[in-house]
Amino acid sequence: MEDIRFNGQLNFEIKDPGFLQVQRNAMYRYPFKNGKPAYSFIFVQKGEMLYHFLSSKKKILIEKNTCLFIPKNLPYEATYLQDSTQIELLTFDVKNDDFLANFSMPIPLKNPELILLFSSISPQNRHSPLFLSAKIYELLHYLDTTANSLPKKYQKLLPALLELKQQYFKNEKISYYAQLCSMSESNFRKLFKEYTGTSPITYRNLIRVSAVQSLLNTGEINVSEAAYLVGFNNMAFFYQTYHKHQGK
């Protein structure tokens, strides 16, 4: 039997966990000119949010059932884009910032597990520091697992890679992904090609082709419907791309 009890230890500790639920109408803006004095996981339960990070001029759209990690002391402005937009925030600080020093930029997260995690926070347990700390540790584990799948040299690509994997159906320009990573477009293209072996658009098309195949395997949808759902608006281009990348 393998004994894994003492193979490692955490080098940080959650402090001051908090929970807040907020609902606002469209175009309500709230600036945090000096950032928040705590780290935040913000989950959009309903509607859409736009986050504008003032120092980098980066803008991140967060849709329903999507979570955004925001480091503390990072200036930004939050805008509610739809009426009755509702968000939930888990805020916290840590004792010893070494672990979170690797996460100095906002990172969007989208995963069915996150929906279940936030739905487990109820009026009965949202005032329990122990319960909230447990949820924050879960989120940090997810964040760490996601980030550590990348070699250190390519860590700055993480926001773009997450966006491409989670929002592959959007036809964003390369400049958009470069901005997410706070990089110039030329440097972003070069580093992305070095890491993935291909361009951001080709990488996105590979994800789309895989998504089309998954949709077709359900037997509930035809080819043109599947192509449209994953972001292909031109069937001729879709067939060309599908035959080029099928099996990769």
Phi and psi restraints in degrees (value plus and minus 20) as a CYANA .aco file:
   2 GLU   PHI    -104.0   -64.0
   2 GLU   PSI     108.8   148.8
   3 ASP   PHI    -115.1   -75.1
   3 ASP   PSI      90.5   130.5
   4 ILE   PHI    -129.0   -89.0
   4 ILE   PSI      -9.2    30.8
   5 ARG   PHI     -86.4   -46.4
   5 ARG   PSI     -53.3   -13.3
   6 PHE   PHI    -142.3  -102.3
   6 PHE   PSI       8.3    48.3
   7 ASN   PHI    -101.3   -61.3
   7 ASN   PSI     -28.8    11.2
   8 GLY   PHI    -189.6  -149.6
   8 GLY   PSI     151.6   191.6
   9 GLN   PHI    -170.2  -130.2
   9 GLN   PSI     133.6   173.6
  10 LEU   PHI     -96.8   -56.8
  10 LEU   PSI     119.0   159.0
  11 ASN   PHI    -125.0   -85.0
  11 ASN   PSI      -0.3    39.7
  12 PHE   PHI    -168.8  -128.8
  12 PHE   PSI     146.1   186.1
  13 GLU   PHI    -160.2  -120.2
  13 GLU   PSI     114.3   154.3
  14 ILE   PHI     -88.0   -48.0
  14 ILE   PSI     114.2   154.2
  15 LYS   PHI    -146.2  -106.2
  15 LYS   PSI     128.5   168.5
  16 ASP   PHI      29.9    69.9
  16 ASP   PSI      32.8    72.8
  17 PRO   PHI     -87.6   -47.6
  17 PRO   PSI     122.7   162.7
  18 GLY   PHI    -164.9  -124.9
  18 GLY   PSI     138.7   178.7
  19 PHE   PHI    -155.2  -115.2
  19 PHE   PSI     118.4   158.4
  20 LEU   PHI    -164.1  -124.1
  20 LEU   PSI     117.7   157.7
  21 GLN   PHI    -137.1   -97.1
  21 GLN   PSI     109.0   149.0
  22 VAL   PHI    -151.4  -111.4
  22 VAL   PSI     118.9   158.9
  23 GLN   PHI    -151.0  -111.0
  23 GLN   PSI     108.4   148.4
  24 ARG   PHI    -157.1  -117.1
  24 ARG   PSI     143.9   183.9
  25 ASN   PHI    -113.8   -73.8
  25 ASN   PSI     151.9   191.9
  26 ALA   PHI     -77.4   -37.4
  26 ALA   PSI     120.6   160.6
  27 MET   PHI      51.3    91.3
  27 MET   PSI      -7.7    32.3
  28 TYR   PHI     -92.4   -52.4
  28 TYR   PSI     107.4   147.4
  29 ARG   PHI    -138.4   -98.4
  29 ARG   PSI     121.4   161.4
  30 TYR   PHI    -156.8  -116.8
  30 TYR   PSI      96.4   136.4
  31 PRO   PHI    -110.5   -70.5
  31 PRO   PSI     119.7   159.7
  32 PHE   PHI    -136.8   -96.8
  32 PHE   PSI      63.7   103.7
  33 LYS   PHI     -84.7   -44.7
  33 LYS   PSI     -46.3    -6.3
  34 ASN   PHI    -132.6   -92.6
  34 ASN   PSI      -8.2    31.8
  35 GLY   PHI      54.9    94.9
  35 GLY   PSI     159.7   199.7
  36 LYS   PHI    -114.9   -74.9
  36 LYS   PSI     130.3   170.3
  37 PRO   PHI     -98.9   -58.9
  37 PRO   PSI     -11.1    28.9
  38 ALA   PHI    -159.8  -119.8
  38 ALA   PSI     139.4   179.4
  39 TYR   PHI     -94.0   -54.0
  39 TYR   PSI     133.7   173.7
  40 SER   PHI    -158.1  -118.1
  40 SER   PSI     119.5   159.5
  41 PHE   PHI    -132.1   -92.1
  41 PHE   PSI      96.8   136.8
  42 ILE   PHI    -131.8   -91.8
  42 ILE   PSI     102.4   142.4
  43 PHE   PHI    -134.0   -94.0
  43 PHE   PSI     105.5   145.5
  44 VAL   PHI    -109.7   -69.7
  44 VAL   PSI      90.0   130.0
  45 GLN   PHI    -100.8   -60.8
  45 GLN   PSI     -52.9   -12.9
  46 LYS   PHI    -172.1  -132.1
  46 LYS   PSI     117.4   157.4
  47 GLY   PHI      68.9   108.9
  47 GLY   PSI    -173.3  -133.3
  48 GLU   PHI    -162.8  -122.8
  48 GLU   PSI     130.0   170.0
  49 MET   PHI    -149.0  -109.0
  49 MET   PSI     124.5   164.5
  50 LEU   PHI    -137.8   -97.8
  50 LEU   PSI     106.3   146.3
  51 TYR   PHI    -132.7   -92.7
  51 TYR   PSI     102.8   142.8
  52 HIS   PHI    -131.7   -91.7
  52 HIS   PSI      94.0   134.0
  53 PHE   PHI    -113.3   -73.3
  53 PHE   PSI      94.6   134.6
  54 LEU   PHI     -89.0   -49.0
  54 LEU   PSI     -56.6   -16.6
  55 SER   PHI     -91.1   -51.1
  55 SER   PSI     -56.9   -16.9
  56 SER   PHI    -121.4   -81.4
  56 SER   PSI     -27.6    12.4
  57 LYS   PHI      42.2    82.2
  57 LYS   PSI      -0.6    39.4
  58 LYS   PHI     -98.8   -58.8
  58 LYS   PSI     119.9   159.9
  59 LYS   PHI    -142.4  -102.4
  59 LYS   PSI     112.5   152.5
  60 ILE   PHI    -147.7  -107.7
  60 ILE   PSI     103.6   143.6
  61 LEU   PHI    -110.7   -70.7
  61 LEU   PSI     106.9   146.9
  62 ILE   PHI    -136.0   -96.0
  62 ILE   PSI      96.7   136.7
  63 GLU   PHI    -114.4   -74.4
  63 GLU   PSI     158.1   198.1
  64 LYS   PHI     -74.8   -34.8
  64 LYS   PSI     118.8   158.8
  65 ASN   PHI      46.4    86.4
  65 ASN   PSI       4.7    44.7
  66 THR   PHI    -138.6   -98.6
  66 THR   PSI     125.1   165.1
  67 CYS   PHI    -135.1   -95.1
  67 CYS   PSI     126.5   166.5
  68 LEU   PHI    -147.1  -107.1
  68 LEU   PSI     106.9   146.9
  69 PHE   PHI    -111.1   -71.1
  69 PHE   PSI     109.4   149.4
  70 ILE   PHI    -145.5  -105.5
  70 ILE   PSI     101.7   141.7
  71 PRO   PHI     -84.4   -44.4
  71 PRO   PSI     137.9   177.9
  72 LYS   PHI     -93.4   -53.4
  72 LYS   PSI     136.3   176.3
  73 ASN   PHI      42.1    82.1
  73 ASN   PSI       4.3    44.3
  74 LEU   PHI    -123.9   -83.9
  74 LEU   PSI      91.4   131.4
  75 PRO   PHI     -83.9   -43.9
  75 PRO   PSI     114.8   154.8
  76 TYR   PHI    -179.5  -139.5
  76 TYR   PSI     148.4   188.4
  77 GLU   PHI    -146.7  -106.7
  77 GLU   PSI     112.4   152.4
  78 ALA   PHI    -125.9   -85.9
  78 ALA   PSI     113.1   153.1
  79 THR   PHI    -145.4  -105.4
  79 THR   PSI     107.0   147.0
  80 TYR   PHI    -104.2   -64.2
  80 TYR   PSI     103.9   143.9
  81 LEU   PHI    -116.4   -76.4
  81 LEU   PSI     -37.5     2.5
  82 GLN   PHI    -151.0  -111.0
  82 GLN   PSI     133.7   173.7
  83 ASP   PHI     -81.5   -41.5
  83 ASP   PSI     123.6   163.6
  84 SER   PHI      40.6    80.6
  84 SER   PSI       8.1    48.1
  85 THR   PHI     -84.3   -44.3
  85 THR   PSI     112.4   152.4
  86 GLN   PHI    -145.1  -105.1
  86 GLN   PSI     110.1   150.1
  87 ILE   PHI    -146.4  -106.4
  87 ILE   PSI     136.1   176.1
  88 GLU   PHI    -143.8  -103.8
  88 GLU   PSI     117.2   157.2
  89 LEU   PHI    -142.5  -102.5
  89 LEU   PSI     109.0   149.0
  90 LEU   PHI    -125.3   -85.3
  90 LEU   PSI      97.2   137.2
  91 THR   PHI    -134.5   -94.5
  91 THR   PSI     132.0   172.0
  92 PHE   PHI    -188.1  -148.1
  92 PHE   PSI     144.1   184.1
  93 ASP   PHI    -144.0  -104.0
  93 ASP   PSI     154.5   194.5
  94 VAL   PHI    -153.5  -113.5
  94 VAL   PSI     130.6   170.6
  95 LYS   PHI    -111.6   -71.6
  95 LYS   PSI      92.3   132.3
  96 ASN   PHI      63.3   103.3
  96 ASN   PSI      85.9   125.9
  97 ASP   PHI    -108.3   -68.3
  97 ASP   PSI     -13.5    26.5
  98 ASP   PHI     -78.9   -38.9
  98 ASP   PSI     -62.1   -22.1
  99 PHE   PHI     -82.1   -42.1
  99 PHE   PSI     -67.8   -27.8
 100 LEU   PHI    -101.9   -61.9
 100 LEU   PSI     -24.0    16.0
 101 ALA   PHI     -82.6   -42.6
 101 ALA   PSI     -43.4    -3.4
 102 ASN   PHI     -95.9   -55.9
 102 ASN   PSI     -31.1     8.9
 103 PHE   PHI    -137.9   -97.9
 103 PHE   PSI      57.1    97.1
 104 SER   PHI    -118.6   -78.6
 104 SER   PSI     -15.7    24.3
 105 MET   PHI    -149.1  -109.1
 105 MET   PSI     137.3   177.3
 106 PRO   PHI     -87.7   -47.7
 106 PRO   PSI     121.2   161.2
 107 ILE   PHI    -152.7  -112.7
 107 ILE   PSI      97.0   137.0
 108 PRO   PHI     -97.0   -57.0
 108 PRO   PSI     123.0   163.0
 109 LEU   PHI    -153.1  -113.1
 109 LEU   PSI     113.5   153.5
 110 LYS   PHI    -159.8  -119.8
 110 LYS   PSI      98.8   138.8
 111 ASN   PHI    -182.2  -142.2
 111 ASN   PSI     118.6   158.6
 112 PRO   PHI     -74.3   -34.3
 112 PRO   PSI     -49.4    -9.4
 113 GLU   PHI     -83.3   -43.3
 113 GLU   PSI     -51.9   -11.9
 114 LEU   PHI     -89.6   -49.6
 114 LEU   PSI     -53.9   -13.9
 115 ILE   PHI     -81.9   -41.9
 115 ILE   PSI     -65.7   -25.7
 116 LEU   PHI     -85.3   -45.3
 116 LEU   PSI     -57.5   -17.5
 117 LEU   PHI     -82.7   -42.7
 117 LEU   PSI     -68.7   -28.7
 118 PHE   PHI     -92.8   -52.8
 118 PHE   PSI     -51.4   -11.4
 119 SER   PHI     -88.6   -48.6
 119 SER   PSI     -38.9     1.1
 120 SER   PHI     -98.3   -58.3
 120 SER   PSI     -30.8     9.2
 121 ILE   PHI    -104.5   -64.5
 121 ILE   PSI      93.3   133.3
 122 SER   PHI    -139.5   -99.5
 122 SER   PSI     147.9   187.9
 123 PRO   PHI     -76.9   -36.9
 123 PRO   PSI     -43.6    -3.6
 124 GLN   PHI     -99.1   -59.1
 124 GLN   PSI     -47.7    -7.7
 125 ASN   PHI    -138.9   -98.9
 125 ASN   PSI     -22.2    17.8
 126 ARG   PHI     -92.4   -52.4
 126 ARG   PSI     -28.5    11.5
 127 HIS   PHI    -122.1   -82.1
 127 HIS   PSI     -14.2    25.8
 128 SER   PHI    -113.5   -73.5
 128 SER   PSI      92.7   132.7
 129 PRO   PHI     -78.1   -38.1
 129 PRO   PSI     -56.2   -16.2
 130 LEU   PHI     -86.2   -46.2
 130 LEU   PSI     -64.2   -24.2
 131 PHE   PHI     -85.0   -45.0
 131 PHE   PSI     -65.9   -25.9
 132 LEU   PHI     -84.6   -44.6
 132 LEU   PSI     -58.3   -18.3
 133 SER   PHI     -82.1   -42.1
 133 SER   PSI     -59.9   -19.9
 134 ALA   PHI     -81.8   -41.8
 134 ALA   PSI     -61.9   -21.9
 135 LYS   PHI     -86.8   -46.8
 135 LYS   PSI     -58.1   -18.1
 136 ILE   PHI     -86.8   -46.8
 136 ILE   PSI     -59.7   -19.7
 137 TYR   PHI     -81.5   -41.5
 137 TYR   PSI     -59.3   -19.3
 138 GLU   PHI     -80.5   -40.5
 138 GLU   PSI     -65.4   -25.4
 139 LEU   PHI     -85.4   -45.4
 139 LEU   PSI     -59.8   -19.8
 140 LEU   PHI     -85.8   -45.8
 140 LEU   PSI     -56.0   -16.0
 141 HIS   PHI     -83.4   -43.4
 141 HIS   PSI     -63.0   -23.0
 142 TYR   PHI     -84.2   -44.2
 142 TYR   PSI     -63.6   -23.6
 143 LEU   PHI     -82.6   -42.6
 143 LEU   PSI     -64.5   -24.5
 144 ASP   PHI     -86.4   -46.4
 144 ASP   PSI     -62.9   -22.9
 145 THR   PHI     -81.5   -41.5
 145 THR   PSI     -62.6   -22.6
 146 THR   PHI     -83.5   -43.5
 146 THR   PSI     -65.8   -25.8
 147 ALA   PHI     -91.1   -51.1
 147 ALA   PSI     -58.5   -18.5
 148 ASN   PHI     -96.6   -56.6
 148 ASN   PSI     -24.1    15.9
 149 SER   PHI     -94.6   -54.6
 149 SER   PSI     -29.4    10.6
 150 LEU   PHI    -126.3   -86.3
 150 LEU   PSI     117.0   157.0
 151 PRO   PHI     -79.6   -39.6
 151 PRO   PSI     132.8   172.8
 152 LYS   PHI     -75.5   -35.5
 152 LYS   PSI     -57.0   -17.0
 153 LYS   PHI     -79.3   -39.3
 153 LYS   PSI     -48.6    -8.6
 154 TYR   PHI    -127.8   -87.8
 154 TYR   PSI      -8.1    31.9
 155 GLN   PHI     -76.6   -36.6
 155 GLN   PSI     -55.4   -15.4
 156 LYS   PHI     -87.4   -47.4
 156 LYS   PSI     -34.1     5.9
 157 LEU   PHI    -100.9   -60.9
 157 LEU   PSI     -29.1    10.9
 158 LEU   PHI     -74.5   -34.5
 158 LEU   PSI     -67.9   -27.9
 159 PRO   PHI     -78.0   -38.0
 159 PRO   PSI     -59.6   -19.6
 160 ALA   PHI     -90.2   -50.2
 160 ALA   PSI     -61.6   -21.6
 161 LEU   PHI     -83.9   -43.9
 161 LEU   PSI     -60.8   -20.8
 162 LEU   PHI     -84.5   -44.5
 162 LEU   PSI     -63.0   -23.0
 163 GLU   PHI     -82.8   -42.8
 163 GLU   PSI     -62.6   -22.6
 164 LEU   PHI     -85.1   -45.1
 164 LEU   PSI     -58.4   -18.4
 165 LYS   PHI     -95.3   -55.3
 165 LYS   PSI     -53.2   -13.2
 166 GLN   PHI    -114.5   -74.5
 166 GLN   PSI     -48.9    -8.9
 167 GLN   PHI    -144.4  -104.4
 167 GLN   PSI      22.9    62.9
 168 TYR   PHI     -84.6   -44.6
 168 TYR   PSI     -38.7     1.3
 169 PHE   PHI    -101.3   -61.3
 169 PHE   PSI     -25.1    14.9
 170 LYS   PHI    -111.3   -71.3
 170 LYS   PSI     118.6   158.6
 171 ASN   PHI    -114.7   -74.7
 171 ASN   PSI      44.1    84.1
 172 GLU   PHI    -102.0   -62.0
 172 GLU   PSI     132.7   172.7
 173 LYS   PHI    -100.9   -60.9
 173 LYS   PSI     141.9   181.9
 174 ILE   PHI     -80.8   -40.8
 174 ILE   PSI     -53.8   -13.8
 175 SER   PHI     -79.6   -39.6
 175 SER   PSI     -51.5   -11.5
 176 TYR   PHI     -84.9   -44.9
 176 TYR   PSI     -65.7   -25.7
 177 TYR   PHI     -88.7   -48.7
 177 TYR   PSI     -56.5   -16.5
 178 ALA   PHI     -82.6   -42.6
 178 ALA   PSI     -60.0   -20.0
 179 GLN   PHI     -85.2   -45.2
 179 GLN   PSI     -57.3   -17.3
 180 LEU   PHI     -78.2   -38.2
 180 LEU   PSI     -51.8   -11.8
 181 CYS   PHI    -116.4   -76.4
 181 CYS   PSI     -15.7    24.3
 182 SER   PHI      36.0    76.0
 182 SER   PSI      23.9    63.9
 183 MET   PHI    -146.8  -106.8
 183 MET   PSI     136.4   176.4
 184 SER   PHI     -89.3   -49.3
 184 SER   PSI     135.7   175.7
 185 GLU   PHI     -82.6   -42.6
 185 GLU   PSI     -59.9   -19.9
 186 SER   PHI     -85.9   -45.9
 186 SER   PSI     -63.4   -23.4
 187 ASN   PHI     -87.5   -47.5
 187 ASN   PSI     -56.7   -16.7
 188 PHE   PHI     -83.6   -43.6
 188 PHE   PSI     -67.9   -27.9
 189 ARG   PHI     -76.6   -36.6
 189 ARG   PSI     -65.4   -25.4
 190 LYS   PHI     -84.0   -44.0
 190 LYS   PSI     -68.1   -28.1
 191 LEU   PHI     -88.4   -48.4
 191 LEU   PSI     -58.4   -18.4
 192 PHE   PHI     -83.3   -43.3
 192 PHE   PSI     -64.3   -24.3
 193 LYS   PHI     -84.3   -44.3
 193 LYS   PSI     -58.0   -18.0
 194 GLU   PHI     -83.5   -43.5
 194 GLU   PSI     -60.1   -20.1
 195 TYR   PHI     -98.8   -58.8
 195 TYR   PSI     -65.1   -25.1
 196 THR   PHI    -117.7   -77.7
 196 THR   PSI     -38.3     1.7
 197 GLY   PHI      62.4   102.4
 197 GLY   PSI     -14.2    25.8
 198 THR   PHI    -171.5  -131.5
 198 THR   PSI     157.8   197.8
 199 SER   PHI    -104.2   -64.2
 199 SER   PSI     141.3   181.3
 200 PRO   PHI     -77.7   -37.7
 200 PRO   PSI     -58.6   -18.6
 201 ILE   PHI     -90.2   -50.2
 201 ILE   PSI     -61.6   -21.6
 202 THR   PHI     -84.9   -44.9
 202 THR   PSI     -59.2   -19.2
 203 TYR   PHI     -79.6   -39.6
 203 TYR   PSI     -63.6   -23.6
 204 ARG   PHI     -84.6   -44.6
 204 ARG   PSI     -59.8   -19.8
 205 ASN   PHI     -84.8   -44.8
 205 ASN   PSI     -55.4   -15.4
 206 LEU   PHI     -82.9   -42.9
 206 LEU   PSI     -61.5   -21.5
 207 ILE   PHI     -84.1   -44.1
 207 ILE   PSI     -61.5   -21.5
 208 ARG   PHI     -83.9   -43.9
 208 ARG   PSI     -63.0   -23.0
 209 VAL   PHI     -80.5   -40.5
 209 VAL   PSI     -63.0   -23.0
 210 SER   PHI     -83.0   -43.0
 210 SER   PSI     -59.4   -19.4
 211 ALA   PHI     -86.6   -46.6
 211 ALA   PSI     -59.1   -19.1
 212 VAL   PHI     -79.9   -39.9
 212 VAL   PSI     -65.9   -25.9
 213 GLN   PHI     -81.2   -41.2
 213 GLN   PSI     -60.1   -20.1
 214 SER   PHI     -83.9   -43.9
 214 SER   PSI     -60.4   -20.4
 215 LEU   PHI     -86.0   -46.0
 215 LEU   PSI     -61.0   -21.0
 216 LEU   PHI     -86.2   -46.2
 216 LEU   PSI     -53.0   -13.0
 217 ASN   PHI     -86.5   -46.5
 217 ASN   PSI     -39.2     0.8
 218 THR   PHI     -91.6   -51.6
 218 THR   PSI     -43.6    -3.6
 219 GLY   PHI      55.1    95.1
 219 GLY   PSI     -13.8    26.2
 220 GLU   PHI    -125.6   -85.6
 220 GLU   PSI     -17.5    22.5
 221 ILE   PHI    -168.7  -128.7
 221 ILE   PSI     126.3   166.3
 222 ASN   PHI    -113.5   -73.5
 222 ASN   PSI     156.6   196.6
 223 VAL   PHI     -82.9   -42.9
 223 VAL   PSI     -67.9   -27.9
 224 SER   PHI     -84.2   -44.2
 224 SER   PSI     -58.1   -18.1
 225 GLU   PHI     -84.8   -44.8
 225 GLU   PSI     -64.2   -24.2
 226 ALA   PHI     -82.8   -42.8
 226 ALA   PSI     -63.4   -23.4
 227 ALA   PHI     -81.1   -41.1
 227 ALA   PSI     -63.6   -23.6
 228 TYR   PHI     -84.5   -44.5
 228 TYR   PSI     -61.3   -21.3
 229 LEU   PHI     -84.3   -44.3
 229 LEU   PSI     -52.4   -12.4
 230 VAL   PHI    -111.2   -71.2
 230 VAL   PSI     -21.4    18.6
 231 GLY   PHI      96.7   136.7
 231 GLY   PSI     -20.8    19.2
 232 PHE   PHI    -105.5   -65.5
 232 PHE   PSI      98.1   138.1
 233 ASN   PHI    -122.1   -82.1
 233 ASN   PSI     -22.6    17.4
 234 ASN   PHI    -148.9  -108.9
 234 ASN   PSI      94.5   134.5
 235 MET   PHI     -87.0   -47.0
 235 MET   PSI     -54.7   -14.7
 236 ALA   PHI     -82.9   -42.9
 236 ALA   PSI     -63.3   -23.3
 237 PHE   PHI     -86.7   -46.7
 237 PHE   PSI     -58.0   -18.0
 238 PHE   PHI     -79.5   -39.5
 238 PHE   PSI     -68.9   -28.9
 239 TYR   PHI     -82.3   -42.3
 239 TYR   PSI     -59.4   -19.4
 240 GLN   PHI     -82.5   -42.5
 240 GLN   PSI     -64.6   -24.6
 241 THR   PHI     -89.6   -49.6
 241 THR   PSI     -61.5   -21.5
 242 TYR   PHI     -81.7   -41.7
 242 TYR   PSI     -67.8   -27.8
 243 HIS   PHI     -89.0   -49.0
 243 HIS   PSI     -48.8    -8.8
 244 LYS   PHI     -91.7   -51.7
 244 LYS   PSI     -60.0   -20.0
 245 HIS   PHI    -126.1   -86.1
 245 HIS   PSI     -25.3    14.7
 246 GLN   PHI     -78.9   -38.9
 246 GLN   PSI     109.4   149.4
 247 GLY   PHI      72.5   112.5
 247 GLY   PSI     -28.5    11.5
